[in-house]
Amino acid sequence: MPVIGKLLFALFLMLVPLVNYAQTDAAKIYIPMKKGKINYEKAYIANKGLNKTELYNRAAKWFQKVFPDQQGKSTTNKESGEINGTGKFKVITSASGNYYWLRFNVDVVVSDTGYTFSTYNYYEKPIEPGITNDYSKIEYRWWDYRQGHPWSAEDEKLFTGLNSSTLTLMGSFKANMEQ
């Protein structure tokens, strides 16, 4: 192999990690999807000795504590073991005070054997100067971010915050149900 070929090959090997790094930025944030929509869902097996009524009461009490502004807005059905409502949390995206409100649906279903927790239909509302303050579906933004076309420099913090806040919410629910 001529010297020029070896040099070009060596240069190529040095550049590969840089290209690979640029393509994996979005991959370090895992946000589960279902039918093209952000959807966190987890089924749990109930501790022995807990029946559907006890599980439902725990889930309803947790929901009221975590989402107090949902009083009268959520739907509950003790017979079917369902609680449905809307959750909301704030994700701070910059040191200058910019943040987003993230709104999403929350469903809890309990049975004698366990319970399921899911969040879906995420909407984002930016709170920063010069940006409209309307809620919009976040999937379009997430799609562009994964394709390497973020809408703003704050997208990574937005999606990291969405993921960590949702996982914390799920952990809080599980801990409450296992008490």
KEFI-434998 format. One record per residue (C-alpha): residue in one letter; chain; residue number from 1; x, y, z. Coordinates in nm, 2 decimals, always signed. Layout:
% KEFI-434998
{r:a, c:A, k:NUM, c1:X, c2:Y, c3:Z}
...
END
This chain:
% KEFI-434998
{r:m, c:A, k:1, c1:+0.00, c2:+0.00, c3:+0.00}
{r:p, c:A, k:2, c1:+0.15, c2:+0.34, c3:-0.10}
{r:v, c:A, k:3, c1:+0.23, c2:+0.59, c3:+0.18}
{r:i, c:A, k:4, c1:-0.05, c2:+0.82, c3:+0.07}
{r:g, c:A, k:5, c1:-0.30, c2:+0.54, c3:+0.10}
{r:k, c:A, k:6, c1:-0.18, c2:+0.46, c3:+0.45}
{r:l, c:A, k:7, c1:-0.20, c2:+0.83, c3:+0.56}
{r:l, c:A, k:8, c1:-0.55, c2:+0.86, c3:+0.42}
{r:f, c:A, k:9, c1:-0.65, c2:+0.54, c3:+0.60}
{r:a, c:A, k:10, c1:-0.50, c2:+0.66, c3:+0.93}
{r:l, c:A, k:11, c1:-0.68, c2:+1.00, c3:+0.89}
{r:f, c:A, k:12, c1:-1.01, c2:+0.82, c3:+0.82}
{r:l, c:A, k:13, c1:-0.96, c2:+0.61, c3:+1.14}
{r:m, c:A, k:14, c1:-0.91, c2:+0.93, c3:+1.34}
{r:l, c:A, k:15, c1:-1.22, c2:+1.09, c3:+1.21}
{r:v, c:A, k:16, c1:-1.46, c2:+0.80, c3:+1.26}
{r:p, c:A, k:17, c1:-1.50, c2:+0.86, c3:+1.63}
{r:l, c:A, k:18, c1:-1.60, c2:+1.22, c3:+1.57}
{r:v, c:A, k:19, c1:-1.87, c2:+1.13, c3:+1.32}
{r:n, c:A, k:20, c1:-2.00, c2:+0.85, c3:+1.54}
{r:y, c:A, k:21, c1:-2.01, c2:+1.09, c3:+1.84}
{r:a, c:A, k:22, c1:-2.22, c2:+1.35, c3:+1.65}
{r:q, c:A, k:23, c1:-2.48, c2:+1.08, c3:+1.55}
{r:t, c:A, k:24, c1:-2.53, c2:+0.95, c3:+1.91}
{r:d, c:A, k:25, c1:-2.62, c2:+1.27, c3:+2.09}
{r:a, c:A, k:26, c1:-3.00, c2:+1.20, c3:+2.07}
{r:a, c:A, k:27, c1:-2.94, c2:+0.83, c3:+2.14}
{r:k, c:A, k:28, c1:-2.82, c2:+0.91, c3:+2.50}
{r:i, c:A, k:29, c1:-3.18, c2:+1.02, c3:+2.59}
{r:y, c:A, k:30, c1:-3.42, c2:+0.72, c3:+2.58}
{r:i, c:A, k:31, c1:-3.78, c2:+0.82, c3:+2.55}
{r:p, c:A, k:32, c1:-4.02, c2:+0.53, c3:+2.49}
{r:m, c:A, k:33, c1:-4.26, c2:+0.56, c3:+2.19}
{r:k, c:A, k:34, c1:-4.58, c2:+0.38, c3:+2.11}
{r:k, c:A, k:35, c1:-4.74, c2:+0.43, c3:+1.76}
{r:g, c:A, k:36, c1:-4.52, c2:+0.74, c3:+1.70}
{r:k, c:A, k:37, c1:-4.61, c2:+0.91, c3:+2.03}
{r:i, c:A, k:38, c1:-4.42, c2:+0.94, c3:+2.36}
{r:n, c:A, k:39, c1:-4.56, c2:+0.68, c3:+2.59}
{r:y, c:A, k:40, c1:-4.43, c2:+0.57, c3:+2.93}
{r:e, c:A, k:41, c1:-4.60, c2:+0.26, c3:+3.06}
{r:k, c:A, k:42, c1:-4.52, c2:+0.01, c3:+3.33}
{r:a, c:A, k:43, c1:-4.71, c2:-0.28, c3:+3.47}
{r:y, c:A, k:44, c1:-4.64, c2:-0.39, c3:+3.83}
{r:i, c:A, k:45, c1:-4.73, c2:-0.70, c3:+4.03}
{r:a, c:A, k:46, c1:-4.90, c2:-0.62, c3:+4.36}
{r:n, c:A, k:47, c1:-4.75, c2:-0.72, c3:+4.69}
{r:k, c:A, k:48, c1:-4.92, c2:-1.03, c3:+4.84}
{r:g, c:A, k:49, c1:-5.21, c2:-0.95, c3:+5.07}
{r:l, c:A, k:50, c1:-5.31, c2:-0.63, c3:+4.88}
{r:n, c:A, k:51, c1:-5.65, c2:-0.64, c3:+4.71}
{r:k, c:A, k:52, c1:-5.79, c2:-0.42, c3:+4.44}
{r:t, c:A, k:53, c1:-5.97, c2:-0.19, c3:+4.68}
{r:e, c:A, k:54, c1:-5.65, c2:-0.12, c3:+4.88}
{r:l, c:A, k:55, c1:-5.45, c2:-0.07, c3:+4.56}
{r:y, c:A, k:56, c1:-5.71, c2:+0.17, c3:+4.42}
{r:n, c:A, k:57, c1:-5.73, c2:+0.37, c3:+4.74}
{r:r, c:A, k:58, c1:-5.35, c2:+0.41, c3:+4.75}
{r:a, c:A, k:59, c1:-5.34, c2:+0.51, c3:+4.38}
{r:a, c:A, k:60, c1:-5.62, c2:+0.77, c3:+4.43}
{r:k, c:A, k:61, c1:-5.46, c2:+0.92, c3:+4.73}
{r:w, c:A, k:62, c1:-5.12, c2:+0.94, c3:+4.55}
{r:f, c:A, k:63, c1:-5.29, c2:+1.10, c3:+4.25}
{r:q, c:A, k:64, c1:-5.46, c2:+1.36, c3:+4.46}
{r:k, c:A, k:65, c1:-5.14, c2:+1.44, c3:+4.65}
{r:v, c:A, k:66, c1:-4.92, c2:+1.47, c3:+4.33}
{r:f, c:A, k:67, c1:-5.18, c2:+1.65, c3:+4.11}
{r:p, c:A, k:68, c1:-5.39, c2:+1.86, c3:+4.36}
{r:d, c:A, k:69, c1:-5.51, c2:+2.09, c3:+4.08}
{r:q, c:A, k:70, c1:-5.69, c2:+1.79, c3:+3.92}
{r:q, c:A, k:71, c1:-5.96, c2:+1.79, c3:+4.18}
{r:g, c:A, k:72, c1:-6.28, c2:+1.75, c3:+3.98}
{r:k, c:A, k:73, c1:-6.10, c2:+1.73, c3:+3.65}
{r:s, c:A, k:74, c1:-5.98, c2:+1.37, c3:+3.67}
{r:t, c:A, k:75, c1:-6.21, c2:+1.07, c3:+3.62}
{r:t, c:A, k:76, c1:-6.21, c2:+0.78, c3:+3.86}
{r:n, c:A, k:77, c1:-6.39, c2:+0.45, c3:+3.86}
{r:k, c:A, k:78, c1:-6.35, c2:+0.24, c3:+4.17}
{r:e, c:A, k:79, c1:-6.53, c2:-0.06, c3:+4.01}
{r:s, c:A, k:80, c1:-6.30, c2:-0.08, c3:+3.71}
{r:g, c:A, k:81, c1:-6.00, c2:+0.04, c3:+3.91}
{r:e, c:A, k:82, c1:-5.92, c2:+0.33, c3:+3.67}
{r:i, c:A, k:83, c1:-5.79, c2:+0.68, c3:+3.74}
{r:n, c:A, k:84, c1:-5.74, c2:+0.92, c3:+3.45}
{r:g, c:A, k:85, c1:-5.62, c2:+1.28, c3:+3.46}
{r:t, c:A, k:86, c1:-5.37, c2:+1.53, c3:+3.35}
{r:g, c:A, k:87, c1:-5.02, c2:+1.58, c3:+3.49}
{r:k, c:A, k:88, c1:-4.79, c2:+1.88, c3:+3.45}
{r:f, c:A, k:89, c1:-4.43, c2:+1.96, c3:+3.54}
{r:k, c:A, k:90, c1:-4.18, c2:+2.23, c3:+3.49}
{r:v, c:A, k:91, c1:-3.85, c2:+2.17, c3:+3.31}
{r:i, c:A, k:92, c1:-3.59, c2:+2.44, c3:+3.34}
{r:t, c:A, k:93, c1:-3.38, c2:+2.46, c3:+3.03}
{r:s, c:A, k:94, c1:-3.14, c2:+2.76, c3:+3.08}
{r:a, c:A, k:95, c1:-2.96, c2:+2.95, c3:+3.34}
{r:s, c:A, k:96, c1:-3.14, c2:+3.27, c3:+3.22}
{r:g, c:A, k:97, c1:-3.47, c2:+3.14, c3:+3.35}
{r:n, c:A, k:98, c1:-3.62, c2:+2.98, c3:+3.04}
{r:y, c:A, k:99, c1:-3.84, c2:+2.68, c3:+3.11}
{r:y, c:A, k:100, c1:-4.12, c2:+2.46, c3:+2.97}
{r:w, c:A, k:101, c1:-4.44, c2:+2.34, c3:+3.11}
{r:l, c:A, k:102, c1:-4.50, c2:+1.98, c3:+3.01}
{r:r, c:A, k:103, c1:-4.86, c2:+1.86, c3:+3.02}
{r:f, c:A, k:104, c1:-4.95, c2:+1.49, c3:+2.97}
{r:n, c:A, k:105, c1:-5.22, c2:+1.24, c3:+3.04}
{r:v, c:A, k:106, c1:-5.19, c2:+1.00, c3:+3.33}
{r:d, c:A, k:107, c1:-5.37, c2:+0.66, c3:+3.35}
{r:v, c:A, k:108, c1:-5.37, c2:+0.43, c3:+3.64}
{r:v, c:A, k:109, c1:-5.54, c2:+0.09, c3:+3.63}
{r:v, c:A, k:110, c1:-5.55, c2:-0.14, c3:+3.93}
{r:s, c:A, k:111, c1:-5.66, c2:-0.50, c3:+3.96}
{r:d, c:A, k:112, c1:-5.64, c2:-0.77, c3:+4.23}
{r:t, c:A, k:113, c1:-5.30, c2:-0.89, c3:+4.08}
{r:g, c:A, k:114, c1:-5.13, c2:-0.56, c3:+4.01}
{r:y, c:A, k:115, c1:-5.15, c2:-0.21, c3:+3.86}
{r:t, c:A, k:116, c1:-5.04, c2:-0.03, c3:+3.54}
{r:f, c:A, k:117, c1:-4.92, c2:+0.33, c3:+3.52}
{r:s, c:A, k:118, c1:-4.89, c2:+0.52, c3:+3.20}
{r:t, c:A, k:119, c1:-4.83, c2:+0.87, c3:+3.07}
{r:y, c:A, k:120, c1:-4.88, c2:+0.99, c3:+2.71}
{r:n, c:A, k:121, c1:-5.00, c2:+1.28, c3:+2.50}
{r:y, c:A, k:122, c1:-4.72, c2:+1.51, c3:+2.60}
{r:y, c:A, k:123, c1:-4.75, c2:+1.88, c3:+2.52}
{r:e, c:A, k:124, c1:-4.49, c2:+2.15, c3:+2.57}
{r:k, c:A, k:125, c1:-4.54, c2:+2.52, c3:+2.65}
{r:p, c:A, k:126, c1:-4.22, c2:+2.74, c3:+2.63}
{r:i, c:A, k:127, c1:-4.19, c2:+3.02, c3:+2.88}
{r:e, c:A, k:128, c1:-3.93, c2:+3.25, c3:+2.74}
{r:p, c:A, k:129, c1:-3.92, c2:+3.59, c3:+2.57}
{r:g, c:A, k:130, c1:-4.01, c2:+3.59, c3:+2.20}
{r:i, c:A, k:131, c1:-4.18, c2:+3.25, c3:+2.19}
{r:t, c:A, k:132, c1:-4.55, c2:+3.19, c3:+2.17}
{r:n, c:A, k:133, c1:-4.69, c2:+3.06, c3:+2.50}
{r:d, c:A, k:134, c1:-4.93, c2:+2.80, c3:+2.36}
{r:y, c:A, k:135, c1:-4.91, c2:+2.42, c3:+2.42}
{r:s, c:A, k:136, c1:-4.81, c2:+2.21, c3:+2.13}
{r:k, c:A, k:137, c1:-4.74, c2:+1.85, c3:+2.07}
{r:i, c:A, k:138, c1:-4.39, c2:+1.76, c3:+2.16}
{r:e, c:A, k:139, c1:-4.35, c2:+1.46, c3:+1.92}
{r:y, c:A, k:140, c1:-4.26, c2:+1.68, c3:+1.62}
{r:r, c:A, k:141, c1:-3.98, c2:+1.85, c3:+1.82}
{r:w, c:A, k:142, c1:-3.86, c2:+1.51, c3:+1.95}
{r:w, c:A, k:143, c1:-3.86, c2:+1.37, c3:+1.60}
{r:d, c:A, k:144, c1:-3.64, c2:+1.66, c3:+1.47}
{r:y, c:A, k:145, c1:-3.41, c2:+1.63, c3:+1.77}
{r:r, c:A, k:146, c1:-3.35, c2:+1.26, c3:+1.70}
{r:q, c:A, k:147, c1:-3.28, c2:+1.33, c3:+1.34}
{r:g, c:A, k:148, c1:-3.01, c2:+1.58, c3:+1.44}
{r:h, c:A, k:149, c1:-3.22, c2:+1.90, c3:+1.38}
{r:p, c:A, k:150, c1:-3.29, c2:+2.05, c3:+1.72}
{r:w, c:A, k:151, c1:-3.53, c2:+2.34, c3:+1.73}
{r:s, c:A, k:152, c1:-3.31, c2:+2.52, c3:+1.99}
{r:a, c:A, k:153, c1:-3.00, c2:+2.48, c3:+2.20}
{r:e, c:A, k:154, c1:-3.23, c2:+2.40, c3:+2.49}
{r:d, c:A, k:155, c1:-3.38, c2:+2.08, c3:+2.34}
{r:e, c:A, k:156, c1:-3.14, c2:+1.84, c3:+2.51}
{r:k, c:A, k:157, c1:-3.23, c2:+1.98, c3:+2.85}
{r:l, c:A, k:158, c1:-3.60, c2:+1.97, c3:+2.76}
{r:f, c:A, k:159, c1:-3.59, c2:+1.60, c3:+2.67}
{r:t, c:A, k:160, c1:-3.36, c2:+1.51, c3:+2.95}
{r:g, c:A, k:161, c1:-3.60, c2:+1.68, c3:+3.19}
{r:l, c:A, k:162, c1:-3.90, c2:+1.52, c3:+3.03}
{r:n, c:A, k:163, c1:-3.74, c2:+1.18, c3:+3.07}
{r:s, c:A, k:164, c1:-3.61, c2:+1.22, c3:+3.43}
{r:s, c:A, k:165, c1:-3.92, c2:+1.39, c3:+3.56}
{r:t, c:A, k:166, c1:-4.14, c2:+1.11, c3:+3.42}
{r:l, c:A, k:167, c1:-3.92, c2:+0.84, c3:+3.56}
{r:t, c:A, k:168, c1:-3.92, c2:+1.02, c3:+3.90}
{r:l, c:A, k:169, c1:-4.30, c2:+1.03, c3:+3.88}
{r:m, c:A, k:170, c1:-4.32, c2:+0.66, c3:+3.81}
{r:g, c:A, k:171, c1:-4.08, c2:+0.59, c3:+4.09}
{r:s, c:A, k:172, c1:-4.29, c2:+0.79, c3:+4.33}
{r:f, c:A, k:173, c1:-4.60, c2:+0.60, c3:+4.22}
{r:k, c:A, k:174, c1:-4.44, c2:+0.26, c3:+4.27}
{r:a, c:A, k:175, c1:-4.30, c2:+0.35, c3:+4.61}
{r:n, c:A, k:176, c1:-4.64, c2:+0.47, c3:+4.72}
{r:m, c:A, k:177, c1:-4.81, c2:+0.15, c3:+4.60}
{r:e, c:A, k:178, c1:-4.56, c2:-0.07, c3:+4.78}
{r:q, c:A, k:179, c1:-4.59, c2:+0.09, c3:+5.12}
END
